[in-house]
Amino acid sequence: MKKLLYILFIFCNFIAFGQGNVSVNNTYQKNYFQNPLDIPLVLSGTFAELRNNHFHAGLDFKTQQKDGFNVYATAEGYVSRIKISHWGYGKAVYITHPNGYTTVYAHLQKFNKRIEDYIKKQQYKKESFEIQVFPSSKELPITKNEIIALSGSTGGFVGPHLHFEIRDTKKENIINPMLFGFEVNDSKKPRINTLIGYSLDDNSYINGIAIPTKLSLVNLKNGELLAPKIKAFGKISFGINAYDQLDGAYNKNGLYNLSMFVNGEKVHEFEASSFSFAESKYINLLIDYERLGNLNQWVQKCYIEPSNKLSLYTKSFSKGYITIEDGLTYSVEIIAKDFKGNTQKVTIPIEGKKDTLLAVNTPKITPYKINHRQFNKFTNQGITVAFPKNTFYQDFYLDFEVKDSSIKVHTPIVPLGKNYTLTFNVSKYSNEEKKQLYIASINKKGKSRYESTVKKDSTFYTSTKKLGNFTLLTDVDKPKISLHNFKNEQWLTHFKTLEIKISDDKSGIKSYRGEIDGEWILLEYNVKKSVLTYDFKDKVFTTAKHELKIVVTDNVGNTNTTNATFFRKK
């Protein structure tokens, strides 16, 4: 009996340990975190929403199209990380809580005074606006409901909103905040717009076609959808383009749950509950990446590609592959669901019929065959592409063309799991020409974008995850600098800020530096407005006359300097 009790004790402790932050009834703590805003919670972005090359890692709360709302700590804890960047999350603060979770608040306008004073001291010490620090647990303690910041729109070309996350502190996995009891009004059901049928091996087809097939949909009186009966054979599956809307918002948001049933039995389920940053790249296998590249349409597959390692699948019998046999009938149901349980269903009747194959997907044959399990390197007219092992998820023929100064590295319809290297032979250029030369990608609209260019003797190379068109461009122009909210030799006694406008039309701005009377000053760069801003509260002036110096450098080294004088009473 003692031995049995001991084994039972060990087993119970093992179960408790395995549950981690989950309570004994397998649910998250519903009343631990409060709302981060004191305005009605309306979402513009949901958890695990489909984004370019990643899943959305939190909730986006609307802030009525303006900055400056109080942002509250959702629970007690301490500031464990502060990150300020021109892009990405902009100004962000991370708070670690004693219950094993960390909350993240991003795109902030500014921090509260304690945090602001702390981070500015570090910025002046490092002479950098962009910064990342990790305070100790004793430096910046936080109480529940404390105002930690004001909401904003920092971090690239984003509108006003608060991005909010909950992470497992130890594992760094991101968890859907809705599981912790955050309430938003949502009475609207998801909407399924497009249904695609997929033939998944060489011996399968739908309606005699072995290529992805768009299937028509009929709206039923009960709000459900019905596809016309299809004839199919072999391994097939489906995908849908769908979105969800919440009350009070027009945004097209992501689904919480996508399930597929065959003859009443659930065979596949995706649920937006938790994922790690490391697996976020597999979104490109979850979606129909080729359709996104060609038609800019997001279709979520109801089956799992062989290399897809996502943990967001709660159930997938046979990985969502449906084997259709000749002479049998099937009923497939796909259900799109939001977090509140609102659903829309599409039913697909199937007749198993082995028939004549009418159309197949014939790949274009080129001299450049990718074996995705091996290192691949190809050279064409002095341009080299090198793909590390497992850069791609499958074998295919690479479309690699060089014409004059235009380079085509396939079409962006194939997902990549890693960066590859694109190398240019620049031996025909003089040393002076090389200084202002750089690698650029060209988008569908013909607009160029600087790609980080490493220069080594007669070769230039870039590491990229992009497929498409590239070229070499020259930038001989200096960045532009202009005084924005003041004039040279102006009295600025009552000014709160000093603003300078900067821009670079070609390779783009790499760095900037500002000085007043020879001392470095903190300039906040608003990339949307192309404006640098200095806060006069950062320094106490003891003289009236001051010399301002602004130096801006672009990505090929062209530098421009502007000097100005201003006056300010002591």
N, C-alpha and C positions, 0 to 999 in steps of 0.2 A: 504493500500500500504506500509506504514512504517513497519507494522508487517510482511508483506511478504518479504520485503527487509532485515529485521533483521534475519528472518529464513534462507534466502538465504545466508546471511553473515556467520551465524553460521555453516551452512552446508558446505560452501566452506572452512572454517577454519578447520572443522573436517576432510575433505578430505585431506587438505594439511598436517595436523598433522599425519594422517594415513600413508601418503606416506613416512614420515621420510626422509631418505637420497636419496630417488628416486625423480627425477625431475618431472615436471608436465606432461611430455609426457611418464612417466613410464619407463624411461631408466636411466642408470647410467651415471655419468659424464665421457665422453669419453676422454677429453683432460686434465684432472686434474693431473693424475699420469704419470710420464715419465718412461722409461725403467730403471731398476736397474743395468743394465750392459751396457758397451759400445762396446760389441761384438754382432754379429748377434744372435737373440734369437731363440734357438733351444730347444725344450722341451724333457725331458726324463720322465716326469711325468705330467699328467693332473689332473685337479680339480675333486674331488670326485671319483677318480680311486679306484677300489676295492683292498683293502689291508686286511691283517689278522686282524680281529676284529675291523676294522675302515675304514673310507673313507680317502683318501688322502686329506689333508686340504688346498692345494695350488697348485702352479705350481713349477715344478723342471726345472730350466734352466741349460742346459749343459755348462760346462766351459772348453771344449776342453781337458778333461781328466787331468787337472792340477789345482793346487791351485794358489791363488795370484792375481786374477783379481780384479780391483777396483769395489766396490759395492757402488752405489750412492743412496742417499735418493730420493725417487720418488716424494716427495713434501715437502714443509716446515712443520715444526711441532716441537715436542720435544721428546726426549727419555723418554718413560714412563715405560720401563721395560727392564732389562738386566738379562738374565738367562744363566748360564754356567753349563753344565752337561756332565758327561762322556758318557751318552747315549742320546737317543731322538734327540733333536734339536742341541745338542752340544753347541757351542757358538751362542747365538741368541740375537738380539736386536729388540725392538718394538718401533715404532715411531707413536705417536698420532698426527693426523692432524686436523686443524680447521674445516674441512668439515664433521666431524662426523665419520671418519674412522681411523683405525690403520693398519699400514703395518708391516709385520714381515719378518725378514731376518735371515735365519738359516744356520747351518753347517759352520759358518764363521771360517776363519783361525785366524784372530785377528781384533780388532777394531781400529778405528783411534786414534790418540794420546790422544785427550780429553776424549774419552770414556774409552780407555785403562787405563789411569791414574786414572780415577774415580773408575773403577771397581777393579783395583789392590789395591787401598787404602782400599776398603771394604773387599777384600779377606784377606789382611794382618791383618785387624782389627778382622776378624772372624776366622782367621787361617784355611781357607778352600778354596780349588780350586773350588769345586762346590758351587754355590751361586746364589741367586735370589734377586734382589733389584728393587725398584720402585721409581726412581727419581721424584722429583716434576717438574712441568712445567717450572720452571725457572732455573733448574740446568744444563740441557744439551739441549739448543735450537738447532734446526737443520734447515739449509736452503736447499731449493730445489737444487738438483744436487751436494750437498756436499758429498764427499767421507766419508762414515761412517765406512767402513771395507774393508777387503780383503776376497775374496771367499775362501772356504776351503772344508774340508771333516771331520769335527769334529762331534762327536755324534755317537759312535759305529762303526759298520762295514759298512760304507758308502763310496762311491767313491766321487770324486770332483764334486760338483754342488752347485747351490744356490737354496734353498727352499724359496719361496716367497708367502706371504699371504696378503689378504686384509680382515679385520674384521670390522664389525659394532662395534664402540667403546662402546656404551651403552649395546647393547644386547649380544655382544661377538659372534654373528653369523658370520660364515665364508662365504665369497662371492667369486664366480668365478672371478678371476682377468681379464679374457678375456672379461667380460661384461663391463669393463672400457676402452676398446679400445686397449689392448695390441695386437700387430700384430705378428703372426708367420706364416711361409709359410706352407701350407697344401693343396696339390692337390690330396692326396690319399684318397680313400673312405674306410670306415670301412670294416672289413672282418668278416662274420659270418661263424663259423667253425662247430658248432654242434647245433642241434635242439632237444629239449627234450619235450615230451608230458606228461602232468600230469593229472591223474584222481583225482578229489578233494573231493569226498565223497564215501560212501560205495556202492552207486548204479550207479557209473559211470565207464567207461572204454574206452580205445582206442585200436582198433583192437583186442578186446576181452581180453585185459590185463588191470588190475587195479593197475599196478605198473609203476613208471616212465619209459618212453619208448623213446629210441633214434630213431629218424626218419631220414631216408636217405635224401640227398639233391642232386639235379641235377643243374649243372651250365647252365644257358641260355646264348644265344649269346649276349644279351644286358647287361650282367654282373649281372643280378638278379638270384635268386635261386628259385627252385621249389621243393616242397616235393611231393611224390606220394600221391594220394588220400587215406585218412584214413577213416575208419568206426568207429564212436564213438557214445556214448550215455551219457547223464547226464552232470554234471558240470565238465568241463575240462579247461585247459589252457596250456600255453607253456613257455619255457625258452630257452635262447640261450647262447652259449659261443661265444664271439666276442671280437675283439680288433680293435684299430685304430692306424695307423702310420702316422707320420708327415714327411714332406720333411726334408732331411738331417739327419734322425735318424732311427735306426733299432728297437728302443724300441716299445714294444707292450703296447699301452696306452689304457685308458678307454674311454667309449663312452660319448658323451655329451647328447644325447637324444635317448630314446628307446620307440617306439610307437607301439601299436597294433590296427589293424582295423578289424572289422567283417562286412562283406558285405558292405564295403566302409565307415562304421561309426567308428570313433575313440572311443575305449572303454578303453584304458589304455595309460598313458604316464608318463615316468620318465625323468626328466631333471636335469642335474648337474649344478644348479644355486647357491644354498645357503643351508646351514644346520647348526645346532648347534652341539657342541661337545657332548651334552647330548644324542642326538639321534643317534650318530655315531655307537653305538653298534647294532642298528637294521639292520646293513649291513648283519648280520648273518641270518636274516629272508628274506632279499632281494634276497640272493643267495641260491642255492641248497647246504646247508651246509653238508648234508650227502654225496653228490657226491664229494664235495671238500675234505672231510675226506678220502673217499675211493679211489678216482682216481686223486686227486690233480688237478681237473679241475673246473674253475670258470664258473658257469652257472647263469645268471641273470634271475630271474623270471619275467614274464609279468603279474603277479597277486600279490595281497597283502594278506599276512598271517594275521589272526585275531589280533595278538598282535603287528603287525608292525605299529609303529607310525611315520615313516619317513615323512618329509615335502617335499621330493624331487619329489613327485608325483604331476603333474599339472592337471591330469585328470585320473579318473579311474572309469568308469561306472561299477557298480556291482563288484568293486574291481578287475576287470580283469577276473572274472569267466565267462566262456562262457557256457550257457546251451544249449546242443544239443538235439533236439527232433527227435523222430523216423519219418522217411520219408521226412525230410527236408534236404536241401543242404546249405552249408555255404562256404564262402571263407574268410580265415583269412590271413592277411598281417602283417608281423612284419618288421619294418623299423629301422635300426641302423643308427644314424647320428652323425657326428662330429660337432665341433663348426663352422666350415666353411661351413657347409651345404652339404658336401659330404655324400652320402647315399648308403646303400645296403639293398635290400629288399628280403624277402623270402615269398613266397605264399604257403598256405597250403589249398588245397581243402578238404572238409569234407562232408561225407555222413552220415546223422543221421540214425543209425540202431540199434535197440534193439536186442541184440544177446546173445549167450551163453557166459558166463564168463569163460575164459580159465585159467587165473592166477591172484592170489591176493597176496598182501603183508601180510604174516602172521608173527606177532611179536613173538619174543622169550619170553616165560613166565618164570619169575623168582619170588622168594619170596619177591622181593623188588619193590613194585609198587609205582611210583611217582605220587602223586596228586599235580600238580604244584601250585595249589591255597592254599596249606597248607604247614606248616613246616613238613619236612620229616627227620627222623633220623633212621639210621640202624647200627647194630653192627655185625661184623663177626670176630670171633677168636681174639678179643681184638682190632680190628680196627674199628673205628666209622666214619661214614660220616654223616654230618648234613647239610641239604639244607634249607635255609630260604624260606619263602613263595615267590613264583614267581621267584625262581632261574631259572626255566625252563619255556618255553612258552607253553608246552602241557604235558599231562599225557603220561607216558610210563613205561615199566618195566626196571629197572636198572640192568645192569649186574655187580654185585659186588662180586668179587672172591678174596680169600686169600689163597695163597699156599706158605708155607715156609716164605721167606722174601719178596715175590713178591705180590703186591696188584694191582688188576685191578678194577678201578672205571669206568666201561662202556668203550666204544670206543669213540674217539673224533669225533663223527658224529652227535651229538645233541648240538645245540647252548645253551649257558647259558647267562642269563641277569645279574647275580650277582655272587659273590664269594661264595663258600661253604667251610666248615671246615672239614679237614681230620685229625683224631686224632689217635695216636699210643699209646698203653700201653707199656711202657718201664721198667716196674717194675723188669723184670728179669736181667736187666743190673746193674752193680755196678756204684757207683757215678763217679768213674774215667772214666769208659767206656762212661757214658752219656755225659761227657764233649766234647768228640770228635765224637759224634753221630749226624747225621742230616738226615732230610727227603730229598729225591731226586726223581725227576720225570725221567722216562726213555722213550726216544723217539723211533720211529720206527726202527732206526738203532742201538738201544741198548746203545746209549750214555746217560750218566746220567747228570743231572743238579740240582744244589742246589736249594731247595725251602725254602723260608724264614721260619725258624723253631723257634717256641716259645717253651721254655722248662719250664715245671711246674711240679715239684716233679716227679711223676711216669708217666706223660703223656707228649708227644710232639705233637704239632699240627701245621698245616699250613693252611692259608687261600688262596684259589686258584680258578681260573676260568678254570683250565685244567681238562679234563677227560683223562683217559688212565692209564698207569702203574706207580706205585710208589714203593719205597722201603726205608729202612733205611741203610745208609752207614756210614762208619767210616773214619775219616781223622786224621791220627797221624803225618802227615808230615808238617814241617814248610814251609812257602812260600820261594821261591828262590829269592835271590838278587845278582846282579852282576854289577860291574862297566862297563859301556858300551862304552863311548868315551874317557876314560882316565884311567890311572893306579894309584895305590896308590903312594903317595909321588911324584907326577908329577907336573911340573910347567905348569900352565894353563893361563899364562898372556894374550895370544892372543886368547883364547877360547871365543866364544860368549855364549855357553851354556855348561851345565854340564848334562850328561845323565846317568841314572841308569836303568837297565832292571830288571823287577820284574815279577813273575809268580806264580801260584798255580794250580796244576793239578787236585785237587779234589773239595773241597767245594768252592774254589774261593776266590779272594781278597775282604776283607770287607773294610779295611782302610789302609792308609799309612801316614807317617809323615816324614818330612825332617827338619834337623837343620844344620846350619853352625855356629860354635862357640857358640852353645847353644841357638841360636835364630831361630824361625820357619821360613822356607823359602817356597815360592810358587812353587810347583811342578805340572806341567801340565802332566796329564796321557793320553797317546795315547794308547787306548785299542787295536787297530789293531796291533801295534808294541810291545805292553807290555813295553813301555818305559816311564819313568818319566824324565821330562826336566826342568832344572832350568835356567833362563835367568840371566846372570851376570849383566845386566843393572839394576836389581832390587836393587842392594846394592853397596855402595862405600866402598871399603876395605881400612883400614888404616894400616894394618899389612900384612906381606908376608905369614905367615904360618896360615893355617886354618884347622879346624877339621869338617869333614862332618859326620853326623849320619843319617841313614835311618832305620826306623822301619816299618815293614809291618805285618799286622794281617789278617788271613783268617777268614772265616765265622763261624768256631767253636772255635776260640780263639787262635789257634797256632800262635806264634809270632816269627819273626826273626829280628835280628838287625845287621846292617853292619856299621862299622866305617872306615873312610879313611881320609888320610891327603893329602892336595894339597897346592901348593904355587902359589902366584899371586902377581906381582909387585904392589906397591901402586899407 
